[in-house]
């Protein structure tokens, strides 16, 4: 067995390497300043999901930060598929990956260090999904809790670019104590409306309509868009609008969407039970449609990991 052969393989600036051999110069602007972007999709039974849409969103983030990755969309799709192929043998019948693309502006070099790296730093990796730690969400539902930390305002830093700087969302999570058995933190925007959580978009269901915060104030998730499309096909009206605490307390159902979770029910908001049950009828219908779309029962996959 060669060194590193039992490690997952990552792409790093033109090479496929065992993860332990990837070395980023300490003057990389992604490390020094959080000056970079990333995106990530997931696999279902080892099959990558909507990689082209995630790469397109990645390039929107790159344009917003004026970073040239030195690669085309098509090349990054191919690299992502190759990284997955090289790591598929680590999966079993009950596991799956995030497939992530991470791009920084590159080395902030003085010029006399002798580093060969020039231009953007590009990494593509596979990361096992935390299925066991999140399995109870699908049995019991999520307890949504509010953070006192507000989401960064769009006129300070647009949330529509998926940047490498997550300190706003990390601080929001750190500021919340307790919050139920399955807590998940949600932030308000600078106007006091519901915004998003770390890696998750929020939906309220009221009178058969699906309501979600406006795109200007959130990262427009690919899973969010997927659920919006499925809702339309099932005959549910979808409305992007400002939503405040009154709306949340009076919702019939609440659910979250994210790349890894897909769609997951919420059972309480700030300690108050959501009246529609776990999952409510609209959430259940959308979940069934999502399972059919991806041809994979991700709910059963999560529930398998319950102790």
N, C-alpha and C positions, 0 to 999 in steps of 0.2 A: 504494500500500500504506500503510495507516494505521499509526501507531506501535504496536508491540506485536502486530501481526497475525500475525507469524511466531513468536510465543511461545505456549506452552501456556496455557490459561485455568484459573484457580482461582476458587473461591467464597470470598469473604471478607466475613463479617458483612452478608449481604444483597445483595452485588454480585458479578457475574462479571467478573473483571479479568485482563489478562495477568499472568503470574506476577511479572514485574519491577515491576509497579505495586502489589503487595501490601505494605503498610507496617504493621508492628505496633509500637505504642507501647513504648518501652523499659521502661515500668513495668508491662507485662503480666506477670502472675504466672507464666505459663508460661515466659517468658524469665528472670525474676528468680529463681524458686524451683523450676522444674520442676513447677509446680502445674497439672497438666492430664492429660488422657488422650487416647489415639488408638486407632484401629483401621484396618485396611486389608485389602482383598481384592485379587484379581487378575483380570485378564481372560484369556480363552482365545480366541484369534482375534478379539479385540475385544469378546467377550461377557463381561459381568460375572458373577462366580461367587458365589452364595450371599450376596448383599448383605444380605438381611433378617437372616440369622444373624449376620453381622458387626456390623450396626447394633444388634442385640439385645445382643451382647456389649459393644459400646460403652456402651450404656445401663446395663449392670450395673457397668461401671467408673465411670461417672458417679455412680451411686447410692453406690458405695463411697466416693467422694471428696466426696459431697454437692455436686456441681456441677449447676446447672440450665442446660442448653444453650439454653433459650428456643425450642426447636424440638421437634417430635414425631418419633417414629421414622419415620413415613411421609414427613414433610417431608425428613428427611435421606436417605432412600432416593431420593426424587425428585431432590434436589439432586445426589447422587452420580451418578445416571444422566445428568443434564443435563451435569455437568462432563465425564463420559466422552464424551458425544455431541459436545461442542464440541472435543474433542481427538482424535477418531478419525482425522481426516485426516492426523495425524502418524505413524500406524502404517503399517508395510508388512506384507508377508505373513509376516515372520519376527520381529516384535516384538510386545510386549504391555506392559500397564501394571500397576503397583500403583494402586489407587484408595483414597486415604487420607482419613480424617476426623480432624481435629486440633482439640481443644477445650480451652481453658484457662479458669480461673476468671475471667479478665478483668483489667482494669487496676487496679492497686493505687494509685489516685490520691489525692493529698493533697486535691484539690478546687479548686485555683486554676490548673491547667494549661491549661484551655480545651479539653480533649479531649472529643470527642463520644461516644466509645465507652463504653457502659455494659453491664453484664452480661457474659456469657461471650463469649470470642473463639472464633469458629467458622471453620475453614478446611477446604475439601475440595479435594483436588488429585489430579492424575495424575502418576505418576512412572515412567519407563521401567524395566522389569525388567533387572537386570544379567545378561542371558543369556550374553553372551560370556565374562565373567569366571568364570562357574560351569559352563560347558559341560563341562569335563573331569570334573566330578563324576559325570556320567552315563556316561562312557566308562570311567573308572578307579575310581570310588568315592571316598568321603571318608575322610580320615585323622582319626579323633577323637582329640583331645588333652585332657588334664585341666588345668584351671587351679587354681593354689593358692588362688585367691580363691573363697570359698564364696558360694552364692546367699543373698541376704537372707532371713532366717527369716520365716515367715508371721506370727509374733507381733510382728515389727517393721514389716513392710510386706508386705501380701498380694501374692503374685505373680499372683493371679487377676485383678487389675485391671491393665489394660494402660496404664500411666502414661507420662507424657512423660519421666520420670526414669529413664534407662537407665545411669546411672553404674556401678552394680554390675556389669552385664554388660559394659560397655565396659572397666572396669578388669580384669575377668577375662580379656578378650581381650588386653589390653596386657601382662598378666603372663606370657603364654605366648610362648616363642621357638621357632621351628622347628616341628617336628611333622609333617614329611612334605610331599609335593608339593601335596596338596590338604587343608590342615589346617582343622579346624573345632573350636572350643573348646566343651567341655562342662563344666558346673559340678557340684559336689556340693552337696547341701543341708547344713544345719547338723548333721545326724545322720550325715553321711558317705555318704549314698546318692546314686545318680545323680539328677540333677535335670533341667536343660535347658540349651540354649545360647541365644545371642542370636537370638531369633525362631524357634527350632526345638525341637520335642519329640523325644524319643528312644524307640525301641522295640528290645527284644531279642527274638529268636526262639529258642526252645529246645523241642525235642521237638514241633514243630508248633504251639506256643502263642505268642501275641504278648504280651509283657510290657512294661509301661510304668509310669513313676512315678505315684504317686497325685496326683490333681488338687489336693489341698490345697497341694502344694509347687511347682506349675508353673502357667504360663499355659495354660488348657485351649484349645488351638488348635482352630479350626474344621476345619483339615486333619487334625488328630489325631483328632477325632470322626468325620470322614469315613472315615478309614482303619479306625477301630474298627468302624464300621457295615459297611464292605466286608468286613472280616475275618470278621465274623459270618455274612454272606451266603455266603462261600466255605467256611464250616465250620471256621474257625480260632477257637479259644478265645482271648479277650482278657482279660487279668488286669491290673488296676491294683494295684501292690504296691511295697514298698520293694525296691530293687535296688542291690546294692553292687558293688565292683570284681570280686569273685569271679564274680558273675553275668555281668558284661560279658566277662571273659576266657574264660568257658566258653559263651558264646552261639554258637549255630549261625549266626545272622545278626544283623546290626544295621542299622537304617535310621533315617533322620530324616524328620520331616514338618514342613512349614511352608507358609505361604501361597504363597510364590514357588516353592519347590522341589517342592511337592506331596508327593512321596515320593522319596527318594534313598538309594542303598545306601552302606553304610560298609564300607571294605575293611580298616581296621586300627583297633585300639584301643590307645592308648599304645604304638604301635610293634609290637604283636603282630597278625599277620594274622587276620582273621575267617575261620573255617574254611569257611563255606558258599559262598564265591565272590562275585562281583560281577556282577549281583545274585544272591543266593541264590534258591532256588525259591519260597519264600513271598513274599519281596520282589518277585520278578518277577510272581507271580500278582496281588499287590495293586496293583502298578503298572499292569498290564494292565487291571484292574478300574477303576482311577482314570481311565485314559485313556478307557475306555468310558463312564464316568459323565459326564465333562465333554465328551465327544464331540470330543476334541482331543488329538493326540499331542504332549504337552509334552516328552517325551523327545526325539523327533525335532527339535522346535524348538530345544532346547538344543544337541543334537549338530550342528545346522546351523552353529552359530557357531564350531565348532572350526577352527583354522587349518590 
